[in-house]
Amino acid sequence: MITGGFAVCCGPARALLRLAYSAPVNEGVEPNDSTPHGAGEVQRRRGWRHALDETYRVSLVLKGVDGALELIGGLLLLLVSPATMDRLARALFQHELSEDPNDFIARHVLHMTANLHATRLFGAVYLLSHGAAKLVMVIGLWKHQRWAYPFALIFLASFVVYQLYRMTFAPQIGLALLTIFDVLVIWLVWRDYGEHRKRTRTSRQPG
């Protein structure tokens, strides 16, 4: 079971690392575009670079939305009593449970709201701090702030390590997919950091 959890996550992660080392987007020498073959190669590389740039922007938007939702969740935990949240959750999922008493999402949400009195403060602090850090990271990366790149790499890598640790005793498909997504974002951040450093060096060159 432990080996299966690692295989689900680490297989695609290794593929992403191989892609990172073989991707042509960061190569400094462009092929000669004076020939049809060279022009096609240049166009292919530009299309590949554009696709990666768009993927990077979408991943930042998703991380930003996730951070905003965590902030909202943390505020709700502080402002709304656990009993009220439990009643709201039961009202929202009453129809789903009447059709399927074993509904996975409904049962897990109700289990969480029923135990909020014991984990309310910890949950609120965790969601607020994690959501705020994620939003700061996204804003810094979006504006190409130099400090944001090492911050994002350390922040995301720490969660990848934690998620891998969790999968050693509780393998989950959802957690594996989240880890793969985080590994992809780490690579995209590292790639953009390299592009940013290259642009900075070019702009500093005289003439």
C-alpha positions in Angstrom: 0.0 0.0 0.0 2.8 2.4 0.9 4.7 1.4 -2.3 1.5 2.0 -4.4 1.1 5.5 -2.9 4.7 6.4 -3.8 4.4 4.9 -7.3 1.3 6.9 -8.1 3.0 10.2 -7.3 6.7 9.6 -8.0 6.2 8.1 -11.5 4.7 11.3 -13.0 7.1 13.4 -10.9 10.1 11.7 -12.5 8.5 12.2 -15.9 8.2 15.9 -15.1 11.8 16.1 -14.1 12.9 14.4 -17.3 10.7 16.9 -19.2 12.4 19.8 -17.3 15.9 18.7 -18.3 14.9 17.9 -21.9 12.6 21.0 -22.6 14.1 23.2 -25.3 12.5 26.4 -24.1 15.4 27.6 -22.0 18.1 26.9 -24.5 20.1 30.0 -25.3 20.8 29.2 -28.9 18.0 29.5 -31.4 18.2 27.4 -34.6 18.9 29.0 -37.9 15.5 30.3 -39.2 16.9 31.0 -42.7 15.9 27.5 -43.8 12.4 25.9 -43.8 13.5 23.4 -41.2 15.0 26.1 -39.0 12.0 28.3 -39.3 9.7 25.4 -38.3 11.9 24.6 -35.3 11.9 28.2 -34.1 8.1 28.3 -34.5 7.7 25.0 -32.6 9.9 26.3 -29.7 8.0 29.6 -29.5 4.7 27.7 -29.4 6.0 25.4 -26.7 7.3 28.4 -24.7 3.9 30.1 -25.0 2.0 27.0 -23.9 4.3 26.7 -20.8 3.8 30.4 -20.0 0.0 30.0 -20.2 0.1 26.9 -18.0 2.2 28.8 -15.5 -0.3 31.7 -15.3 -3.2 29.3 -14.9 -1.5 27.5 -12.1 -0.9 30.8 -10.3 -4.6 31.7 -10.7 -5.6 28.3 -9.3 -3.2 28.7 -6.3 -4.5 32.2 -5.8 -8.1 31.0 -5.7 -7.2 28.2 -3.3 -5.5 30.8 -1.0 -8.6 33.1 -1.1 -10.9 30.2 -0.3 -8.6 29.2 2.6 -8.8 32.8 4.0 -12.6 32.7 3.7 -12.8 29.3 5.4 -10.5 30.6 8.2 -12.7 33.7 8.8 -15.8 31.5 8.8 -14.3 29.3 11.5 -13.6 32.4 13.6 -16.9 34.2 13.0 -19.5 31.4 12.8 -20.1 29.1 15.8 -19.4 25.4 15.3 -23.1 24.6 16.0 -24.3 26.9 13.3 -21.8 25.5 10.8 -23.0 22.0 11.6 -26.6 22.9 11.1 -25.8 24.6 7.8 -23.8 21.6 6.6 -26.6 19.2 7.5 -29.2 21.4 5.7 -27.0 21.6 2.6 -26.3 17.9 2.4 -29.7 16.6 3.5 -30.9 15.9 0.0 -27.7 14.1 -1.0 -27.8 11.9 2.1 -31.5 11.0 1.6 -30.5 9.7 -1.9 -27.2 8.1 -0.9 -26.5 7.7 2.9 -22.9 6.7 2.1 -22.2 9.8 0.0 -18.4 10.3 0.4 -18.3 14.1 0.3 -21.4 14.7 2.5 -20.3 12.2 5.2 -16.8 13.8 5.4 -18.1 17.3 5.5 -20.5 16.4 8.3 -17.8 14.6 10.2 -15.6 17.7 10.1 -18.4 20.1 11.1 -19.5 17.8 14.0 -16.0 18.0 15.5 -15.3 21.7 14.9 -15.6 22.5 18.6 -12.3 20.6 19.2 -10.3 21.9 16.2 -11.9 25.3 15.5 -9.0 27.5 16.6 -6.3 25.4 15.1 -8.2 25.1 11.8 -8.8 28.8 11.7 -5.1 29.7 12.3 -4.0 27.1 9.8 -6.3 28.3 7.0 -5.7 32.0 7.6 -1.9 31.6 7.7 -1.7 29.2 4.8 -4.1 31.2 2.7 -2.3 34.4 3.4 1.1 32.9 2.6 -0.3 31.4 -0.7 -1.7 34.8 -1.8 1.5 36.6 -1.0 3.4 34.0 -3.0 1.1 34.3 -6.0 1.1 38.1 -6.0 4.9 38.1 -5.8 5.3 35.6 -8.6 2.7 37.4 -10.8 4.7 40.6 -10.4 8.0 38.8 -11.0 9.4 39.9 -7.6 12.8 38.3 -7.1 12.1 37.3 -3.4 9.0 35.4 -4.4 10.8 32.7 -6.4 12.9 31.2 -3.5 9.9 31.7 -1.2 7.6 29.8 -3.5 10.1 27.0 -4.1 10.6 26.4 -0.4 6.9 26.8 0.4 5.7 24.4 -2.2 8.5 21.9 -1.7 7.7 21.7 2.1 4.2 20.7 1.3 5.3 18.1 -1.3 7.5 16.5 1.4 4.6 16.6 3.9 2.2 15.1 1.4 4.7 12.3 0.5 5.0 11.6 4.2 1.3 11.4 4.6 1.0 9.0 1.7 3.4 6.6 3.4 0.7 5.7 5.9 -2.5 6.9 4.2 -2.2 6.7 0.4 -5.0 8.7 -1.4 -5.5 9.4 -5.1 -6.5 13.0 -4.4 -3.4 13.6 -2.3 -1.2 12.0 -5.0 -2.8 14.3 -7.7 -2.3 17.3 -5.5 1.4 16.4 -5.1 1.8 15.9 -8.8 0.2 19.4 -9.4 2.6 20.9 -6.8 5.6 19.3 -8.5 4.5 20.8 -11.8 4.1 24.2 -10.3 7.5 24.0 -8.7 9.0 23.2 -12.1 7.1 26.1 -13.7 8.2 28.5 -11.0 11.9 27.3 -11.5 11.5 27.8 -15.2 10.1 31.3 -14.9 12.8 32.1 -12.4 15.4 31.2 -15.0 13.7 33.2 -17.7 13.5 36.2 -15.3 17.2 36.0 -14.5 18.0 35.8 -18.2 15.9 38.9 -19.0 17.6 40.7 -16.1 21.1 39.9 -17.4 20.1 41.0 -20.9 18.7 44.3 -19.7 21.9 45.0 -17.8 24.2 44.5 -20.8 25.5 47.7 -22.3 24.3 48.9 -25.7 
